[in-house]
Amino acid sequence: MEKHARITIKGLAAQLGVSHTTVSLALRNHASLPKATRDRIKDFANKAGYHPDPMLGSLVAYRQRNSPQAFKGALAWLTNYPTRDGWKRPSTLGYFTGARQRAEELGYRLDEIWLQEPDLDSKRIRQILVSRNVRGLLFPPQPAPNTRIDLNLEGFAAATFGYSLVNFHLPVVMNHQFRNMMLLVQQLASGGARKIGLAMPLANDERVYHNYAAGYWAGTHFSPKAQAVKAVPLHLPKTLEQKTFLQWIEKYRPEVIIAEAGYADQVLEYLQKAGFSVPDEVGIALVNIPYRNKYYSGIDENHELIGATAVDVVSDMSRRNETGENDQSKHVLIDGVWKAGKSIRLPAGNV
C-alpha cells in the first residue's frame, strides 16, 4: 500500500506562499488575522487533507499538566444580582471555589465583576474586560429564569452555568438535573419510602427547563422500585406559602418531601410549625444539597467539579481561539452523588 507523506504546516505555508506562523495562527482561528485570511487558509488545508497530529497534541497537553503554568491572563466571573454579593449562595460559592482553583492551576486569575455596578453599561464592561486582559467569561446562575444580558462577547471565550441565561448561544456546564432527580427518587424508594412528594416554587423548576419535574415523574414510574412508589401530585406553586403547602401535606401525606436547596429551611420551618417531627414523621431530601451542608440528605451536585469543568471548557476554547457566540450550544452535564444526612429516616435504614 502506498504511504503518503504527512501534510505539515510548513508544507502548507510553502504552497500558500505565506509564513509558517501565519498558517499556524489561521488554523488556530487566531483573531490577529483577518477572518477572510483565516477562512482561506483553513479551506486550503482541509482540501489538502491536513489534520493536526494527535500525538503531538497529547505531548503538549502532558507538558502543560506537569509544568508550572505561566500567567496567561484573566478569566471573568460575571455576576448579575441586584446586590454585589447576592450571587453568594451555597451552590454558586461551590462553583466559584472549583473555578478559582482550576483557573490558578492553568495559569489564570479569576476576577469577579458585578454587572449591576452603578453607571456600568455594556460598553464600559467591555473596556474593563479588555484592560484586565480577560480571555474568557464565566456566567454563574442568574437571579431569575430567562435572564438576558446586554454584552458584546466578540473576542472572548465564554460559558454559562445552567439555563437561566437565555440570550447567548454558549457552552452550558451544569449538574445533570434529570439524572440527579431520578437518582434521588431511586435512593428514597430503596430506603423504603412509598409516598414521595415534590415541592418547590414553579420558577425553580422553570429555570432548569422542568428537569426536576421530569426526573421525578420518570423516577416514580420507571425506577427499579417504581411499582412500590406512589407518586404524589406535584406542589409547584408560584410562591411557596405555608397555608397551601400544609394543605398539600394534609391531603397527600408524603413520607418524604423532595425540595430545592434555596427553600429547604422554609419547608423545614413550615413542617415544624405545624407540629410535624422531622425526620420521624416527615423527611426532607434535597435534589441539590447546599455546598458543604451536613444536615440535609439528598444529591451532592459536585459543585467544585462543575466550576472546574467550566474553566476547562473556557480555557480550551480560548486556546483554540473560539470566541463569541457558538452556532450551537454544547452541554456538559456532571452527575451528582447521593449523600446521607440527618433529614430523613426510612424503614430500610440505608438512606
Order of alpha helices (4+ residues) and beta strands (2+ residues): alpha-alpha-alpha-alpha-beta-alpha-beta-alpha-beta-beta-beta-alpha-beta-alpha-alpha-beta-alpha-beta-alpha-beta-beta-alpha-beta-beta
